[in-house]
Amino acid sequence: MRKFVVFFALALAVVSCGKKSKEEKEIEEVKIPEVKIERLDRDYFTVKPADFPKMRQRFADLFPASTSDAEWLSRRNEPFLKELQAEVQKVYPDLDTLQTNTRELFKHIKYYYPKFNIPQVVTLVNDNLEYKAMYNGKTVAIPLSIYLGRGNKYYQGLDTYRTQMYDPTQILPDVVESFATTGMYAQISGLTDKTLLSYMIYFGKMQYLKDRLIPNVPDYDKIGYTKLQLQWAFENEAIMWSTLLEKQLLYSTEPQLPRRFINPAPFTRFGLDIDTDSPGRLGQWIGWQIVRSFMENNKDVTLQQLLAMDAKTIFEKSKYKPKK
């Protein structure tokens, strides 16, 4: 029986890869302009004061009018910001790979959203660790200082579950998340109520969108896990799911549930002995598996229809059942 299950899984993978290959071939034919990343992380620190107003006008979205030219020019002399800038140049001497990967992302977006206009892409230095790569409808702003690498000295003393997100591998996943929640593309519905299931499906849709827009990125990077954390999730999927069902948590609206299962945290709190070995945000990961199961069993549903669909319908039609 075990051999049959493995064979069946491999057969599904072959079918899936064939479908993906056809889709990817169509995406390869999508025509978009060349993508050039503008390195404001360098230019801001080297521009002559007389030329700053012109540069500020080019990147108006990134220089709020509430701060004067003099204040912006003065800020670049702050010692810590200058240190960060030097570290960014060390970690990112060039952006050739990022530029290529960003163009591939835009081709995928254009395929699914033909009205998508290729945005300006700008890198910068920012000392606010809450400021991730962001798309605002016209510009993709990438603060390279938050993607210096999980073990970088500037992140020492911070929680590991947070610093593992401060990695170059997280740039494109963060751009996709911002794209999914911004402007005309903010189509991910699902939080129509406050049930745990709604939260799970909402973030499951977010992860599934990454499957479509950045298919070559490994799953552990899409969700910001390590390889071992992703392996843990798969190995314990059945017990996590049975716990959610036994404790009748899926349709619960208890306010602490997002903190336990959805939000960034050192681990996910199922109330099991294995909790402390788990990664955080496993509610998102399970929601992702439910959405994947739904799409596997409802092949006529488009990506846009999925993103607009309510959580209860997706769950009921997903036929989701973890392997034991």
N, C-alpha and C positions, 0 to 999 in steps of 0.2 A: 504493500500500500504506500509506504514511504517513497519508494522509487517512482510510483505512478504520480504522486503529488509533485515531486521534484520535476519529473518530465513535463507534467502539465504546466507548471510554473514557467519552465523554459520555453515551452511552446507559446505561451502567452507573451513572453518577452520578445520572441521572434516576431510575432504578429505586431506587437506594439512598436518594435524598432522599424518594421517595414512601413507602418503608417507614419511614424515620425520622419523617416527618411524621405517619403514623398512630400510631406509638408515642408521639411527643411529645404528640399530642392526648389520648391516654389518660393520660399523665402530668399534663397540665394539669388533669384531673379529680380527681387525687389530693388528698384533704383532709388538711391538717395544720394545727396551730395556727400563729399568727403567730410569727415568730422575732424576738426582741429581743436584740441584742448588748449585754451588760453591760460597761461601760467601767471595768474594774478598773485600767486604765492611768491613769485620772484619780482614781478614788476612793481608791486606795491612798495616793496622795500628798497627799490633802486630808482624809482621815477624821480626826476627833478621836481622840486616844488612848483616851478613855473608850468610844468606839464601835467601836474596832478589834476587840475579841473577838467582837462580834456579826457584823461583816463577815467575820472569819476563819472563823466557823462556817458562813456561807453559801457560802464558797468553800474548804471544807476540803481539797479535792483539791490546791489550789494553795499551801497553807501547811503544809508538813510539820510534824508535831508535835515533831520533834527540835529545832526552833528556837523560842525563846520569843517571847512578844508583844513584850517589850522589844527583842529583837534585830531583829525585823521592823520595828518602828517606827524603830529607829536606822538601819537599812539604807537607808531611803528618803531619808536626808539625805546619802548618799554623793554627792560632787560629780559624778562621771561619770554616775551613774544619774539624777541630776536633770537633767543636760544631755540625756541620751537622752529623758527624759520630755518635755522642752520641744520637742525635735525631733519626737517622735511627734505632739504636739498640732499642730505646724505642718503636718506632712504629712497628718495625718488629723483635720481639724477636725470632720468628721462621718463616719459610717459607713453612710449611707443605701444606697449602691450595694452595699457588701459585705453588708449585711443582706439586701437583695433577692436577691443572687446566692447567698447561703448558704441562704436558704429554697428557692430553686430546686434547689440541690444536695440538700437534704433530701427534697424531693418525688421526685427521681429515685431516691434511695436507698430511700425508702418503697415506690416502685413495684416495685423488684426484690427488696426485702427487707421484706415487709409487717409483720414483727414488730419492725422498727426503731422505737425510741422517740426522739422528738426530744430532743436533748441541750441542756443549758445551753451558751450560747456566751459566752465571756469574752475580752476583750482585755487585754493586760498589757504591761509593759515588762520586758525581761530583758537583761542584758549578756552573756549566753552565746550566742555565734553558732551553737552546735550545737543550740540549742533551737528547733525549728521548730513550726509549727502542729500540734497534737496532739489526737487523739480518744482518750479512755480508756474509752469505753463509756457514760459519763454526761455528760462535759463536753468541749467543743471549746475548747481554750485557744490563743489566737492572740497570740504575742508580736510586736506591731506594730514593735518596735525592730529586728527582723531583716528587715522588709519596707519599708524607707525609700526604696528606689529604688537602682538599680545604680550611679548616679554620686554617691550621697550622701557627704558629707565624712567621715562616721564609718567608712566602709569603705575610705578611701584607704590604699594600701599593701598591700592584700590582693590575692590573685590574681584576675584578671578572671573566670576560669571559676567561681570561687566567688561573687563579688559579683553576677554576673548572675542568681543564684538569690535574691538579697536584694531582691526586687522585689515590689510589690503584686500583680503578675500571678501570683505563685507561691503565694499564700495558699490558694486552692481546690485546686490540684493537690496541695499538701502535705497538706491535710485529707483528700483522697481516699486518698493513700498511707498515712496513719496509720489511716484507717478500714479499709483493706484488710489491715492487719497486726495489728489489735487485736481481742481478745476473740472473740466468736461469729462475727465477720465475717472472721476471719483464714483465709480459704479458699484463698488462692493457693498452690497446690502447684507443684512443678516442680524444687525443689532436692533431689531424692531422690538425686542423684549430683553430682559436682563437675565435670561436663563443661561446656565453654563453652556448648554448646547449651542445657543446663538453665538456666544463668544468663541467657542471652539470652531464652528463652521465659518465664522467671519475670518478668523486668522487662517483657517484651512484654505479658504479661497485665496487669501493673500499668498500663501506658499504655493498653491497650484498655479497662480499667475506667474510665479517665478519658473515653474516647470515649463511654461509655454514661452516666456520671454528670454530666459537665460538657461536653455536646456543643457548646455555644456558645463554648467557650474554644478559641482557635486552636491548631493542633497544635504550633507552636513554643513556646507558653506551657505546654502540657501537659507537655512534656519539658524545659522550661527552656532552650531555644535562642533565638538571635536569628533573625530572618527569613532572614538570609544563611546562617546555619549550617544551617538546615533545607533551604534551597535547595541547599547544597553536598552534603548527604546524598543528596537525590534525584538530583542530577546524577552522583554517583559511586557510586550503589548497585550497579551491575553489576560494577564493578572491585573493590569491597570484597567482594562476595559471591564472585566468582571466586577472590580471594586466600584467603579462608577455606577454600574447597574445595580449591584447589591445595596449600595447606600442611597440609591434613587436620587443621584445628583444631577442627571442630565437636564431635568426640567425645574431644578431648584433655582430660586432667585436669591439665595442667601448672599449678602453683600461681600463676604470674605472669600467667596469661591474664585473670582478672578485673581486675587492675590495668591491663592494656593496653586492654581492650575494654569494661569494665562500670563501673568506679569513676569518680568525678569526676576529671577530669584536664584539662590544657591542650589536649591533642589525643589522638586514638586512634592506637595504634601498630600499623599493619598491616605495617610494614617496607617502605613505598613512598615514593617521592619526594614524594608529595602529602600525607604524614602531617601535616606541620606546618601545613597549611592547614585541617585537619579539626577539627571540634569533638570534645570528649571523649564518652565513653559511647555510641559508635556501635553497640556490641554490643547495647545496650538498644534503640536505634532500629531495627536490623535485626530484632531479636526482635519488635518491635511490628508490623513489616510482615508477618512470618511469621504472627503471630496474626491480623492483619486478613485475610490471604489465607485462612487456615483458616476463619474465620467466614463469609467470602464464599462459600466452596465447601462449607460444611456448615451450611446455614441452619436445620437442625432442632436444632442444639446450643444449649442455653440458656446464659446468662451463667454461671450457677452451675456447670453441667457443664464449661464451658470452664475455669473457675478451678481446678477439681479435677482436670483431666486432665493426664496426664504429658507431658513435653516431646517425647519421641520420637513419640508418637501424633500430637500436634499438627503437628509438622514433616512427618511422612510423609503426612498427609492435607491439608496446606496447599496443595499444588501451587504453592508459592512459586517465582517466577521473575522476577527483576528485569528491567525493560525496558532494552534496550541502546540 
